[in-house]
């Protein structure tokens, strides 16, 4: 009886081809998404719209690893994509499909990152784009990108889920191509970081992948990517994929806890981590399947835990947006109760660049992010870490002696005579 892999590609040949493409001068080969195009032949090469996305770094986090007692902790920084978030990897594939099908208009509902990516790729392709955003609690640094790239921005008096409802009706009534994460071609691009992580780890499979949980497409896409690598014979096992949600936007966590993910009740989302401020995630069923088949968990973290984790990542010299930091905050809980072993390897998926929400960072270091009632619920250890990790500006007169005295007070080393 013939093998099920008789018509499968040769893993060694593809590994060589994918690396060889990195030295090519062609834009399609320089893309960290499209150089893997052999595994998603969705458009002809001449229809590809790329900004040379992907090929993002895999950083070590030695300080965070030491604090957790772990031997090896890594961060895959998708915030190093062209528009500053992981959304670019899925947008290049989905928008290329829009071009191949002859659409003139594309649209999305967004809390920030999706709109930036869509607007950039639409501008690159010469398409018109429209973004629907919810009223209030938007990271304007992200929205400024879609404005800069020429997108038509419409702010609706509703939340993100309300924007999705309106957008669904619009694409049913007009020739507009939907580019939210329900678009299946976005997952084809968003699965490629799984391939990159394996490449960057010399094809050694990490034990755990930790991802933020908003609309839950990242969990679905990465699960698909690792599963395909195993099916095709590139690897002999898959990592556990765990999802971390903010306490104020935790529908998947609640569903897994209450009924094992058989049903999900939407919540009124409320978190400062605006990228995951989603109460009715579109890809929750796919995420549940990934958690079940790959053996991961869903955990929740509160606002202070997110902020402290963000500062801890920043102390490594690696910035990220607040939603990315839920991964480290959640990993702490997974390590504390033994679900992640200290001798195991974990990779945090950082989804957005630190400049996506600079106001959050500034308020944190100025001590203005949390009010007294929020800090009143913190533990003594958390309050200590909160104070120690703040690096707000010191305001002084233009006098060198004053500056040296300030340095003395910080370092405890006398620099003045």
VEXDREN-2710 file (C-alpha; in Angstrom, 1 decimal):
% VEXDREN-2710
k/r/px/py/pz
1/UNK/0.0/0.0/0.0
2/UNK/1.5/3.4/-0.9
3/UNK/2.8/5.7/1.8
4/UNK/0.6/8.7/2.7
5/UNK/3.7/10.9/2.2
6/UNK/4.5/9.6/-1.3
7/UNK/3.6/12.9/-2.9
8/UNK/4.8/15.1/-0.1
9/UNK/7.7/17.5/-0.6
10/UNK/11.2/16.6/0.5
11/UNK/11.9/18.4/3.9
12/UNK/15.6/18.7/3.4
13/UNK/15.2/20.1/-0.1
14/UNK/12.7/22.7/1.1
15/UNK/14.9/23.7/4.1
16/UNK/17.7/24.4/1.6
17/UNK/15.4/26.2/-0.8
18/UNK/13.9/28.5/1.9
19/UNK/17.4/29.5/3.2
20/UNK/18.7/30.0/-0.4
21/UNK/15.8/32.4/-1.1
22/UNK/17.0/34.7/1.7
23/UNK/20.0/35.6/-0.5
24/UNK/17.9/36.4/-3.5
25/UNK/17.3/40.0/-4.6
26/UNK/13.6/39.3/-5.5
27/UNK/11.1/40.9/-3.1
28/UNK/9.0/37.7/-3.0
29/UNK/12.0/35.7/-1.8
30/UNK/13.1/38.3/0.7
31/UNK/9.7/38.1/2.4
32/UNK/9.7/35.9/5.4
33/UNK/6.2/34.8/4.4
34/UNK/6.5/34.3/0.7
35/UNK/9.8/32.4/0.8
36/UNK/7.7/29.6/2.3
37/UNK/5.1/29.9/-0.6
38/UNK/5.6/26.2/-1.5
39/UNK/3.2/25.4/1.4
40/UNK/0.5/27.8/0.4
41/UNK/0.2/28.2/-3.4
42/UNK/-2.7/30.7/-3.2
43/UNK/-1.8/33.3/-5.9
44/UNK/0.6/33.6/-8.8
45/UNK/3.9/35.2/-8.0
46/UNK/3.1/38.3/-10.0
47/UNK/0.0/39.0/-7.8
48/UNK/2.0/39.0/-4.5
49/UNK/1.9/42.3/-2.5
50/UNK/4.9/42.4/-0.1
51/UNK/6.7/44.8/2.1
52/UNK/9.4/42.2/2.9
53/UNK/7.5/41.1/6.0
54/UNK/8.6/38.3/8.3
55/UNK/12.2/37.2/9.0
56/UNK/11.7/38.6/12.5
57/UNK/14.2/38.0/15.3
58/UNK/14.1/35.3/18.0
59/UNK/15.5/36.9/21.1
60/UNK/16.8/35.3/24.3
61/UNK/15.4/36.7/27.5
62/UNK/18.1/35.8/30.1
63/UNK/16.9/38.1/32.9
64/UNK/13.3/36.9/32.7
65/UNK/14.5/33.3/32.4
66/UNK/16.7/33.7/35.5
67/UNK/13.8/35.2/37.5
68/UNK/11.6/32.2/36.6
69/UNK/14.4/29.7/37.2
70/UNK/14.1/28.6/33.6
71/UNK/17.1/27.4/31.6
72/UNK/15.9/28.8/28.3
73/UNK/13.3/31.5/27.5
74/UNK/12.9/33.1/24.0
75/UNK/10.8/35.8/22.4
76/UNK/9.7/35.7/18.8
77/UNK/9.3/39.4/18.1
78/UNK/6.6/39.9/15.4
79/UNK/6.6/43.6/16.3
80/UNK/9.6/43.9/14.0
81/UNK/7.4/43.6/10.9
82/UNK/7.1/46.5/8.5
83/UNK/4.1/48.1/10.2
84/UNK/5.1/47.0/13.7
85/UNK/2.9/44.0/14.4
86/UNK/2.3/40.3/13.5
87/UNK/-0.7/41.4/11.4
88/UNK/1.6/42.0/8.4
89/UNK/2.3/38.3/7.9
90/UNK/-1.4/37.5/7.4
91/UNK/-2.2/40.8/5.5
92/UNK/0.3/40.1/2.8
93/UNK/-1.3/36.8/1.9
94/UNK/-5.0/38.0/2.2
95/UNK/-4.5/41.2/0.3
96/UNK/-2.6/39.4/-2.4
97/UNK/-5.8/37.3/-2.9
98/UNK/-7.8/40.5/-3.1
99/UNK/-5.6/41.8/-5.9
100/UNK/-5.8/38.4/-7.7
101/UNK/-9.6/38.5/-7.5
102/UNK/-9.9/42.1/-8.9
103/UNK/-11.2/43.9/-5.8
104/UNK/-10.8/47.7/-5.6
105/UNK/-11.9/48.1/-2.0
106/UNK/-10.7/46.2/1.1
107/UNK/-11.9/46.8/4.7
108/UNK/-11.5/45.7/8.3
109/UNK/-12.7/46.4/11.8
110/UNK/-9.8/47.1/14.0
111/UNK/-8.5/48.2/17.4
112/UNK/-5.3/49.3/15.7
113/UNK/-2.8/46.8/14.4
114/UNK/-5.0/45.3/11.7
115/UNK/-5.9/48.7/10.3
116/UNK/-2.3/49.7/10.1
117/UNK/-1.3/46.5/8.2
118/UNK/-4.3/46.6/5.9
119/UNK/-3.8/50.3/5.0
120/UNK/-0.1/49.8/4.2
121/UNK/-0.6/46.8/2.0
122/UNK/-3.6/48.3/0.2
123/UNK/-1.6/51.4/-0.5
124/UNK/1.3/49.3/-1.8
125/UNK/-1.2/47.5/-4.1
126/UNK/-3.0/50.6/-5.2
127/UNK/-6.3/49.6/-3.6
128/UNK/-8.8/51.7/-1.6
129/UNK/-9.1/50.7/2.1
130/UNK/-11.6/51.4/4.8
131/UNK/-11.2/50.8/8.5
132/UNK/-14.0/50.7/11.1
133/UNK/-12.9/51.5/14.6
134/UNK/-14.8/51.5/17.9
135/UNK/-15.3/54.8/19.8
136/UNK/-12.8/55.4/22.6
137/UNK/-9.9/53.3/24.0
138/UNK/-7.9/53.2/20.8
139/UNK/-4.2/53.4/20.6
140/UNK/-3.9/56.4/18.4
141/UNK/-0.3/55.6/17.5
142/UNK/-1.6/52.6/15.6
143/UNK/-4.5/54.5/14.0
144/UNK/-2.1/57.2/12.9
145/UNK/-0.5/54.6/10.6
146/UNK/-3.7/53.8/8.7
147/UNK/-4.3/57.5/8.3
148/UNK/-0.8/58.0/6.9
149/UNK/-1.3/55.2/4.4
150/UNK/-4.4/56.8/3.1
151/UNK/-7.2/54.6/4.5
152/UNK/-10.7/55.9/5.0
153/UNK/-11.2/55.8/8.8
154/UNK/-14.7/55.6/10.2
155/UNK/-15.3/55.6/14.0
156/UNK/-18.5/54.0/15.1
157/UNK/-20.3/54.5/18.4
158/UNK/-19.9/50.9/19.5
159/UNK/-17.2/48.4/20.6
160/UNK/-15.0/46.3/18.4
161/UNK/-17.6/43.5/18.1
162/UNK/-20.2/46.1/17.0
163/UNK/-17.8/47.2/14.3
164/UNK/-17.5/43.6/13.1
165/UNK/-21.2/43.3/12.8
166/UNK/-21.5/46.4/10.7
167/UNK/-18.6/45.4/8.5
168/UNK/-20.1/41.9/7.9
169/UNK/-23.2/43.6/6.5
170/UNK/-21.2/46.0/4.4
171/UNK/-19.3/43.2/2.6
172/UNK/-22.5/41.4/1.9
173/UNK/-24.0/44.5/0.3
174/UNK/-21.0/45.9/-1.6
175/UNK/-17.9/44.6/-3.5
176/UNK/-15.6/45.1/-0.6
177/UNK/-13.1/42.4/0.4
178/UNK/-13.1/41.5/4.1
179/UNK/-9.6/41.4/5.7
180/UNK/-10.4/40.6/9.3
181/UNK/-9.0/37.4/10.8
182/UNK/-12.0/35.3/9.7
183/UNK/-10.4/35.6/6.2
184/UNK/-8.8/32.1/5.8
185/UNK/-5.9/33.5/3.7
186/UNK/-4.7/35.5/6.6
187/UNK/-4.0/32.3/8.6
188/UNK/-1.8/31.1/5.7
189/UNK/0.5/34.0/6.3
190/UNK/0.2/34.0/10.0
191/UNK/1.4/30.3/10.2
192/UNK/4.8/31.2/8.9
193/UNK/6.3/32.3/12.2
194/UNK/6.0/28.6/13.2
195/UNK/8.4/27.8/10.3
196/UNK/10.7/30.6/11.3
197/UNK/10.9/29.6/14.9
198/UNK/11.9/26.1/13.8
199/UNK/14.5/27.4/11.4
200/UNK/15.9/29.7/14.1
201/UNK/16.1/26.8/16.6
202/UNK/17.9/24.6/14.1
203/UNK/14.7/22.6/13.7
204/UNK/14.6/21.7/17.4
205/UNK/11.0/21.9/18.6
206/UNK/10.5/24.1/21.7
207/UNK/8.3/22.7/24.4
208/UNK/5.9/25.6/24.7
209/UNK/4.7/28.5/22.6
210/UNK/2.9/31.2/24.6
211/UNK/0.6/33.6/22.6
212/UNK/-1.7/36.5/23.5
213/UNK/-5.4/35.9/23.2
214/UNK/-7.5/38.5/21.4
215/UNK/-9.4/37.4/18.3
216/UNK/-7.4/34.1/18.7
217/UNK/-6.2/33.8/15.1
218/UNK/-2.6/33.6/16.2
219/UNK/-3.2/30.5/18.2
220/UNK/-5.1/29.0/15.2
221/UNK/-2.5/29.9/12.7
222/UNK/0.6/28.8/14.7
223/UNK/-1.2/25.5/15.5
224/UNK/-1.8/25.0/11.8
225/UNK/1.8/25.8/11.0
226/UNK/3.4/23.4/13.5
227/UNK/0.8/20.6/12.6
228/UNK/1.8/20.9/8.9
229/UNK/5.5/20.7/9.7
230/UNK/4.8/17.5/11.6
231/UNK/2.6/16.0/8.9
232/UNK/5.2/16.7/6.2
233/UNK/8.0/15.1/8.2
234/UNK/10.0/18.3/9.1
235/UNK/9.5/17.5/12.9
236/UNK/8.4/14.5/14.9
237/UNK/6.4/16.4/17.6
238/UNK/4.6/19.7/18.0
239/UNK/5.0/22.2/20.9
240/UNK/2.2/22.9/23.4
241/UNK/0.5/26.2/22.5
242/UNK/-1.0/28.2/25.4
243/UNK/-3.2/31.3/25.2
244/UNK/-3.0/34.2/27.7
245/UNK/-5.9/36.7/28.0
246/UNK/-6.4/39.9/29.9
247/UNK/-8.7/39.5/32.9
248/UNK/-11.0/42.1/31.5
249/UNK/-11.2/40.4/28.1
250/UNK/-11.2/36.7/28.9
251/UNK/-14.0/34.9/27.1
252/UNK/-11.9/31.9/26.1
253/UNK/-10.4/31.5/29.6
254/UNK/-13.9/31.6/31.0
255/UNK/-15.2/29.1/28.4
256/UNK/-12.4/26.7/29.0
257/UNK/-12.8/26.9/32.8
258/UNK/-16.6/26.5/32.8
259/UNK/-17.3/24.0/30.0
260/UNK/-14.0/22.9/28.4
261/UNK/-14.5/25.3/25.5
262/UNK/-17.8/23.7/24.2
263/UNK/-19.5/27.1/24.1
264/UNK/-18.3/30.7/24.5
265/UNK/-20.2/33.6/26.0
266/UNK/-19.1/37.0/24.8
267/UNK/-17.9/39.5/27.4
268/UNK/-17.8/43.3/27.5
269/UNK/-14.1/43.6/27.0
270/UNK/-12.1/46.1/29.1
271/UNK/-8.3/46.2/29.3
272/UNK/-5.6/48.7/28.7
273/UNK/-4.0/46.1/26.4
274/UNK/-6.0/47.4/23.5
275/UNK/-4.8/44.9/20.9
276/UNK/-6.6/42.1/22.7
277/UNK/-9.6/44.2/23.9
278/UNK/-12.0/41.8/22.2
279/UNK/-15.0/40.2/23.9
280/UNK/-16.3/38.0/21.1
281/UNK/-13.3/36.4/19.4
282/UNK/-13.9/35.2/15.9
283/UNK/-11.5/32.2/15.9
284/UNK/-12.4/30.8/19.3
285/UNK/-13.5/27.4/18.0
286/UNK/-10.2/26.9/16.1
287/UNK/-8.3/28.0/19.2
288/UNK/-10.1/25.4/21.4
289/UNK/-9.1/22.7/18.9
290/UNK/-5.4/23.8/19.1
291/UNK/-5.5/23.8/22.9
292/UNK/-7.0/20.3/22.9
293/UNK/-4.8/18.7/20.2
294/UNK/-1.6/20.3/21.3
295/UNK/-2.1/20.1/25.1
296/UNK/-1.8/23.8/26.0
297/UNK/-3.7/25.9/28.4
298/UNK/-5.6/29.2/28.6
299/UNK/-4.7/31.5/31.4
300/UNK/-5.7/35.0/32.4
301/UNK/-3.7/37.9/33.9
302/UNK/-4.6/41.2/35.5
303/UNK/-3.7/44.7/34.5
304/UNK/-0.8/45.1/36.9
305/UNK/0.6/41.7/36.0
306/UNK/0.6/42.8/32.4
307/UNK/2.3/46.1/33.1
308/UNK/5.0/44.5/35.3
309/UNK/5.7/41.9/32.6
310/UNK/6.0/44.6/30.0
311/UNK/8.6/46.5/32.1
312/UNK/10.5/43.2/32.6
313/UNK/10.7/42.6/28.9
314/UNK/11.7/46.2/28.4
315/UNK/14.6/45.6/30.9
316/UNK/16.0/43.1/28.4
317/UNK/16.3/45.9/25.9
318/UNK/13.3/44.6/23.9
319/UNK/10.2/46.7/23.8
320/UNK/6.7/45.4/23.1
321/UNK/3.1/46.7/23.2
322/UNK/1.1/45.8/26.3
323/UNK/-0.8/42.9/24.7
324/UNK/2.4/41.2/24.0
325/UNK/3.4/41.2/27.6
326/UNK/0.5/39.0/28.7
327/UNK/2.7/36.1/27.4
328/UNK/5.3/36.6/30.1
329/UNK/2.7/37.4/32.8
330/UNK/0.9/34.2/31.9
331/UNK/4.1/32.1/31.7
332/UNK/4.8/33.1/35.3
333/UNK/1.6/31.4/36.4
334/UNK/2.2/28.3/34.2
335/UNK/5.7/27.9/35.7
336/UNK/4.5/28.6/39.3
337/UNK/2.0/25.7/39.2
338/UNK/4.2/23.3/37.3
339/UNK/2.4/23.3/33.9
340/UNK/5.6/24.6/32.3
341/UNK/8.8/22.9/33.6
342/UNK/11.8/25.0/34.5
343/UNK/14.0/22.8/32.4
344/UNK/11.7/23.2/29.4
345/UNK/12.1/25.7/26.5
346/UNK/9.3/28.3/26.0
347/UNK/8.9/30.9/23.2
348/UNK/6.8/34.0/23.9
349/UNK/5.1/35.5/20.8
350/UNK/5.5/39.3/21.0
351/UNK/2.9/40.6/18.7
352/UNK/3.5/44.3/18.5
353/UNK/6.2/47.0/18.7
354/UNK/6.6/49.1/21.9
355/UNK/5.9/52.3/19.9
356/UNK/2.4/51.0/19.1
357/UNK/1.2/52.4/22.4
358/UNK/3.9/54.8/23.7
359/UNK/1.3/56.6/26.0
360/UNK/0.9/53.4/28.0
361/UNK/4.7/53.1/28.6
362/UNK/5.0/56.8/29.4
363/UNK/2.2/56.7/32.0
364/UNK/3.7/53.6/33.5
365/UNK/7.1/55.1/34.1
366/UNK/5.6/58.4/35.4
367/UNK/3.5/56.4/37.8
368/UNK/0.2/57.5/36.2
369/UNK/-1.0/54.2/34.7
370/UNK/-2.8/52.9/37.8
371/UNK/-5.0/54.7/40.3
372/UNK/-4.8/54.2/44.1
373/UNK/-7.7/51.8/44.2
374/UNK/-6.0/49.5/41.6
375/UNK/-2.7/49.6/43.5
376/UNK/-4.5/48.8/46.7
377/UNK/-5.1/45.3/45.5
378/UNK/-1.5/44.6/44.7
379/UNK/0.8/42.5/46.8
380/UNK/3.8/43.9/48.6
381/UNK/6.1/42.2/46.1
382/UNK/4.2/43.6/43.1
383/UNK/4.3/47.2/44.6
384/UNK/8.0/46.8/45.1
385/UNK/8.6/45.6/41.5
386/UNK/6.3/48.4/40.3
387/UNK/8.3/51.1/42.0
388/UNK/11.7/49.6/41.1
389/UNK/10.9/49.2/37.4
390/UNK/9.8/52.8/36.9
391/UNK/12.2/55.1/35.0
392/UNK/10.5/58.4/34.7
393/UNK/12.4/61.6/33.8
394/UNK/14.2/63.4/36.6
395/UNK/13.7/67.2/36.2
396/UNK/16.7/69.3/37.3
397/UNK/18.2/72.7/36.7
398/UNK/20.9/72.9/33.9
399/UNK/23.7/72.3/36.4
400/UNK/26.3/69.5/36.2
401/UNK/26.6/69.3/40.0
402/UNK/22.9/68.6/40.3
403/UNK/23.1/65.9/37.6
404/UNK/26.1/64.2/39.4
405/UNK/24.3/64.3/42.7
406/UNK/21.3/62.7/41.0
407/UNK/23.5/59.9/39.7
408/UNK/25.0/59.5/43.2
409/UNK/21.5/58.9/44.6
410/UNK/20.7/56.3/42.0
411/UNK/24.0/54.3/42.0
412/UNK/25.1/54.8/45.6
413/UNK/28.6/55.6/44.2
414/UNK/30.0/59.1/44.9
415/UNK/31.0/60.8/41.7
416/UNK/31.4/64.3/43.2
417/UNK/34.4/65.7/45.1
END
